[in-house]
Amino acid sequence: MEGLTSIRSRFGPKETMNRLEAEIRAHGMKVFERIDHAAGAAEAGLELRPTELIIFGNARGGTPLMQSVQTVGIDLPLKALVWEDASGTTWLSYNEPSWIAHRHGAANAEPVVNKMSGVLSAMARRITEKAA
């Protein structure tokens, strides 16, 4: 899917999400919310494999993009989805910052986008591949 990165995790959904939240906080970013879609489905009497969204960010990272094009605010703060597929594999998915900037036509966004992309990629690899 264009602009979406999905990385296989060697950990289960809950551990992957907990590791991601800890990594986000360790990088000085704010966690705004965790939304457990599977729990919401269960409350409605429906079934959904583990699917949890985390909303996070840092005003120093996102504000420059919104200063360029305010509609970027629909895609910020950043979001990451931890989900389990039908075979029981856990995945971490997130929108690429370059795709977000391109989607909104943000000018001169490369320095901010490159930094955001680097941090997201490093965090994703660290939390999905290595033991705690």
N, C-alpha and C positions, 0 to 999 in steps of 0.2 A: 504494500500500500504506500503510495507516494507520501513522503514526509514523515512516515511512522517507522520508528526503530523498535524492533522486538528482539529481546535477548533471552535465551534459555537460561533458567536458573537451576543450579544443582540443589537448591533448597526448596522446601515446600512453600506454599503461598504465604502463610502467616509469618514464617521466619524470614522470607524474602522481604516482605513489607516492613517488618520490624527492623531488619538490617538497613533497609533503605531509609526509614525515618531517622535512625541513629546517624547515618552517613550525611543526610541532609542537615541535621542539627550540627554535626561536627564541622560542616563547611560554613557555619554561621548563617544559614538560611532559616527562614521561619516556616514552620508547618502550620498551615491555615486550617486544614481539615483532613480527616480520613473518612472516606465513605465506603461502607461495606455493602456493596450491591447485593451480595448473596443473602445477607441478613435482612435487607429490605425486601427481597423476593420472598424469603421465608415468612416474614410478617404478613405478606399478602397471600400466603398459602401457595406460593409458587416455588419451584426448584431452580437453582442456578448454581453452577460450579463456583468454587471460590473466585471472587472477582472483587478487588478492592482498589479504590482510587485514592491517591494522596495529592493534595494541592499544596504547593510550596513555592517559595521564591525569596527574592531579595530586591528591595527597591533600587539598590545601586545597579543591579543587572537589568531589570525590566524597564525602569523609567526612561533610559535613553531611547529605547525602541518606541515607547509610547510618545516621547517628545517628537520623534520623527513622524509617526502616524498613530494617532490616538486609538484607532480601531484595533491595534495590536492588543489593547486591553481585553478584548474578547477571548484571546488565547493565553493571556497571562492573568494570574500567576501560572507557573508551569504546573503540569499535571503528569503523573505517572500511574499506570495501571498494572497491578499484579494480578494475574489470572491463571487459571488452570484449564488446560484443554481437555478434550474427551479422553485422551490417553493417560491423563494424570501428570503431564508435564507442566511445570510452572514457567511462566513467561513474565518478563518485565517489558512494558511498552511505553514509549513516550514520543511526543511530537518533536521533530528536529527543530531547533531554533532557526536554522537557515530556512526551513520551509515556512515557519511562522512569519519571518521577515519578508520572504518572497511573496507569500500570500497577501500581505498588506502593502507591498511596494515600499518598504522602509528603505530610505536612502542612507548611504554611508553607514550601514549597519554591521559591516564585516568585523570590526574589532570586538564589538559586544557579542555578536553571534558566535564568533570563533571561541571566545572565552566561555560563553555559556555551553557551547557544544563540547568543548574539552572537559569541562567540569562534569557534565552529565554523562559523557562516555566513560570517564575514569570512575565515577561513582558506580555506574551500572556494572562495569566489569568487576570492580572490587566487591560489590555485594552479591553478585550472582555466581562468582567463580571461586572465591577463596573462603576457607574456613575462618571462623571468628577468632 
